[in-house]
Amino acid sequence: MIESYWWTMTGLWVILLTVFVQNFIAAAAHGKSDHAVPGKLDDGLSHESFVFRSHRTFHNSLENLSVFVLPALLAIFVGVEAALLAALVWTYASARLIHMVLYYVIATEKNPSPRSYFFLAGWLATAALYVVVAMQLF
């Protein structure tokens, strides 16, 4: 069974690794800032600050992690077709990576920003995952 879901498993690993790396980047950026207090960001920070953007990127990924990863694991357990599941997982992983890079390099309050489109792509992959799992279950 694991062999048939190899692409899914590697995609899930990339998603988890991405969040791990985001955590490190956010902690390092925060630690380098003047008067850094562990676990507390300056309320005056906004998108012009890399500390803010790296923190928000990490937390945005955390907020979305279980919403995608847990149903992806459920999809494996209920036998969703491996190629379809891999495509959804890699769509999500790619969207989150591009979202991260854009959030790091573009300091904008504009909405939608370029990163918003990749957030939407990840959201659509998540929605499709829920539909696919439901179809397999029912």
C-alpha positions in Angstrom: 0.0 0.0 0.0 2.8 2.5 0.9 4.4 2.0 -2.5 1.3 3.1 -4.3 1.1 6.3 -2.2 4.8 7.1 -2.5 4.1 10.4 -4.3 1.5 11.4 -1.8 3.8 10.6 1.1 6.7 12.6 -0.4 4.3 15.5 -1.0 3.1 15.4 2.6 6.8 15.3 3.7 7.4 18.4 1.6 4.4 20.2 3.2 5.6 19.3 6.7 9.2 20.2 5.9 8.0 23.6 4.5 6.3 24.4 7.8 9.4 23.3 9.7 11.6 25.6 7.6 9.1 28.5 8.0 9.3 28.0 11.8 13.1 28.3 11.7 13.0 31.3 9.4 10.4 33.1 11.5 12.3 32.4 14.8 15.6 33.5 13.3 14.1 36.7 11.9 12.4 37.5 15.2 15.5 36.7 17.2 17.6 39.1 15.1 15.2 42.0 15.6 15.9 44.8 18.1 14.4 44.1 21.5 13.1 40.7 20.6 11.0 39.1 23.3 10.5 35.3 22.7 6.9 34.6 21.7 5.8 38.2 21.3 5.8 40.4 18.2 5.7 44.1 18.3 2.1 45.2 17.7 3.3 48.0 15.4 4.7 45.6 12.8 3.0 45.1 9.4 3.8 43.8 6.0 6.8 46.1 5.5 8.6 44.0 8.2 10.1 40.7 7.3 9.7 39.6 10.9 5.9 40.1 10.5 5.8 38.4 7.1 7.8 35.4 8.2 5.7 35.1 11.4 2.4 35.3 9.4 3.7 32.9 6.8 4.5 30.3 9.4 1.2 30.8 11.3 -0.8 30.8 8.2 0.7 27.4 7.3 0.0 26.1 10.8 -3.6 27.2 10.6 -4.0 25.3 7.3 -1.8 22.2 8.1 -4.2 19.9 9.9 -7.1 21.0 7.6 -5.2 19.4 4.7 -2.8 16.8 6.1 -5.4 14.9 8.2 -7.9 14.4 5.4 -5.0 13.4 3.1 -4.1 10.7 5.6 -7.7 9.7 5.8 -7.8 9.5 2.0 -5.0 6.9 2.2 -6.9 4.9 4.8 -10.1 4.9 2.7 -8.3 4.0 -0.5 -8.6 7.2 -2.6 -7.0 6.6 -6.0 -3.3 7.1 -5.5 -2.5 9.3 -8.6 -5.5 11.6 -7.9 -4.4 12.0 -4.2 -0.8 12.6 -5.2 -1.9 15.3 -7.6 -4.0 17.1 -4.9 -1.1 16.8 -2.4 1.5 18.2 -4.8 -0.9 21.0 -5.9 -1.3 22.0 -2.3 2.5 21.6 -1.5 3.5 23.7 -4.6 0.9 26.4 -3.8 2.1 26.7 -0.2 5.7 26.9 -1.3 5.0 29.6 -3.8 2.7 31.4 -1.3 5.7 31.3 1.2 8.2 32.7 -1.3 5.8 35.5 -2.4 5.0 36.4 1.2 8.7 36.7 2.0 9.6 38.9 -1.0 6.5 41.1 -1.5 5.7 43.5 1.3 2.2 44.7 0.4 -1.0 45.5 2.2 -2.9 45.2 -1.1 -5.5 42.5 -1.3 -5.6 40.4 -3.3 -1.8 40.3 -3.4 0.0 37.8 -5.7 0.3 35.4 -2.8 -3.5 35.3 -2.5 -3.8 33.4 -5.8 -1.6 30.6 -4.4 -3.4 30.6 -1.1 -6.6 30.1 -3.2 -4.9 27.3 -5.2 -4.1 25.5 -1.9 -7.6 26.1 -0.6 -9.1 24.7 -3.8 -6.9 21.6 -3.5 -8.1 21.2 0.1 -11.8 21.5 -1.0 -11.2 19.0 -3.7 -9.6 16.6 -1.2 -12.7 16.8 1.0 -15.0 16.0 -2.0 -12.8 13.1 -3.1 -12.7 11.6 0.5 -16.5 12.1 0.8 -17.1 10.3 -2.5 -14.9 7.4 -1.4 -16.7 7.2 2.0 -20.2 7.5 0.7 
